[in-house]
Structure formats: C-alpha cells, structure tokens
Amino acid sequence: MSQKFSLYENLTVWENLRLFATIYGMSSTEIKDKADAAFGTLGMEGLRNVLVKEIPLGWKQKLAFTAATLHSPDIVFLDEPTGGVDPATRRKFWEMIYRASSEGMTVFVTTHYLDEAEYCHRVSIMVDGRIKALDTPAGLKRKYEAATMDEVFRIVARDAQRGD
C-alpha cells in the first residue's frame, strides 16, 4: 500500500475492491464473501456504491489497506499509511494492522510518527540509508537508555550525514 492514496477515485468503493481482488486472482464468490465481511468490519456498508473521491481520507486509507489485504497475502508493505489522518483514524488503522498480524500476516510499516513504533513488534531505524538499530521498542529503549522511541531515534541519528 503506497503512501499516496492508490485506489481509483472515479470508481465506487465496491468497484475498487472488486478490481483489486480480481487482479489478485480471487474468485467471484471469494470476492463477494470477503468484501461483504470487510464492509461490515469497517462499517462501510452504506458506502459500497459511493465514488471513492467522495469519501474522507481516513476512509480511503482503510479502504486501500483492505484492498491490499483482501486476498490474505503473507506479507504486506505499508508506506506511511497514517500520514495526514486524524488521531482517532490512526488508532483505528493500527487496530486493522493488529488484526491482520494476529491472523498471521507479516506487516511492514514505514512511518515518521515515532509513537507508532511503540505499536510494532520490531523496529528498524535507518540512518543514511543503513539500518542503525533493530530490536523491539522496549529493547531499543533499554539499549539507548531512552524513555521514548523519539529519544531512541535522536540518539541513533545523532551522527547522521545529511547531504544536500
């Protein structure tokens, strides 16, 4: 799931889900069953036939995540999935990520919100294109004697070589 909203604005919510599910090779029955379940889980039953361009950003992000995971992939990559959404929507989005993870899906998330690192099982901090730290959030805070992931990042990135 890309950082910039990646679904088709001039298609309805249902048409987007059906399109991506078809691309992923799902059968018509699978698509209907999984999409119906997703609409119920997301509380989007009333939005099924609404054009995507008419729904708020938070709903679009949840829809994009659903489209990316409808076929139950082993791994999904999310590039800053909560960028630009309100705090309540961010929390709901992380609930979706937890649900996918609890069902066995590996979820990679890139984020600039270091408080979100607290929600992850493992965190990798990259500096100058290289992994400089890798552990659980608690392990990183212990190692760097920091109270927050923001403090960990500041310590790890202190000697970054920022090019122009």
N, C-alpha and C positions, 0 to 999 in steps of 0.2 A: 504494500500500500504506500503510494508515494506521498510526499509531504504536501504537495499541491493537490487539491481535490481532483480525483482522476476518473470520475464517472461522467456519463453523458447528460449534460444539463437539459437537452431537449427531448429526453426520453423520460418516461414515468419511473417512479421508484421500482415498480414491478418489472418494467421492461429492462431496466439496468440489471436487476438481479437475474432475470432470465437470460439475458445476453451473456453475462459473465459465467453463469453456471453452465450454459451450453458450450462456451469456449473451453471450460474445464472438463467437458465430456460427460456431464451428468445427464441422466435420462429425464424425460418429461415428468415422470412420477416422482423421482428424487427431487427434482427442482420444485415441484409443487409442494411436496411434503416439507422440505427444508425451508422454503421461502415462507410458507404458512406459519411454521414454528418460529422463524425469525421475526415475522411481523408481530406475532403475539408477544415474544420476549422483549422486543424493542418498543412495544406499544405503538406500532406504526400501522395498525390495521386500516385506519382512516386515511392514510397517505398512499396507499397502494397505487392509485391512479393519478397521483399528483405529479406534475413535472418536477424533476429534481431541482431545477433552477428556482423553484418556488418554496423550497424548504430551507430552514435556518442551517448555518454552518455546522453546528453541533450534530444535527440530524444527518447531514451529509457525511460527516466523518464516521458516524456509527454505521451508516449505510455502506460506505466504502469498505469498512472493516468487515461487515457482514458479507459483502460481495467477494472479498479476498479470502474469506474463510468458509464460505458456504460448502465447498467441496471437501472440507476437512483435511487440509494439507498437513503434512508432518511438520513443516516449518513455514512461518510467515515473518516477513520483514516489514516493520512499520517505521517509516521515516517521519519523525516528529508528528505523530498522529494527533496530539492535543494542542498543537500550535494554533493560537487565535480563538480558542473556545473558552467559555466561562468556567470558573472553578467547579461548579456542580456538574457540568458536562464532562470535564476532565475526570472527575471521580467516577462517573458512570462508565466512561470509556475504559478506565482501569478495571472496573468490575467485569467488563466484557473480556478484557485481556486475561484476567484471573480465571474466568470460566473456561476460556479456550485452553489455557495452560493446564487447568485441572483435568481437562479431557484428553491430555497427552500431547497437545500441540506445543512445539517449541516456538516461542515468540521473541524475536529480536526487536528491540525498540531503540531508536536514536532519539535523544532529547536534549534540550538545553535547560530544561527545568530540573535542576538537581534534586529537588524534593521528590521528583518522580523516581529517582534512582533508589529511594528507600523502598519502593514497591517491588523491586526486582529481586530475583534470587541471586543473580550475579551481576556485577557491574564491571565494565571495562572503560577505563578513561584513556582517551587518546590525546597525545600532545605532539605537535609537529609531525602528524601522520604515523605515529608509532604508539603501540599500547604501552603505557607507562604504569598502569595499575590494573589489577584484575583480582577480584575476590567478592565475597558477599558484602553488602553495605556495612554490616556490623564488623566484619573482618577488616575492611578498609579504615573504618573509623578507629578501630583499636590500633592498627598498624601506624597510623599517622597521628594518633592521639588527638582526634578531632571529634567535636560534638555533632557535626552535620556533614552531609555529603558536599555541601558547598565549601566548607572548610577543607575537606579532603582534596577537592578539585584545586583550590587555591594553592595548597601545598605542593601537589603533584605538578601543577602547571607553572609554578613559580619561575622556573628557568627556561620557559618556552622561548624559542627563537622565532619571533613574529616577523615574517617577511613582508615587504610592501606589495 
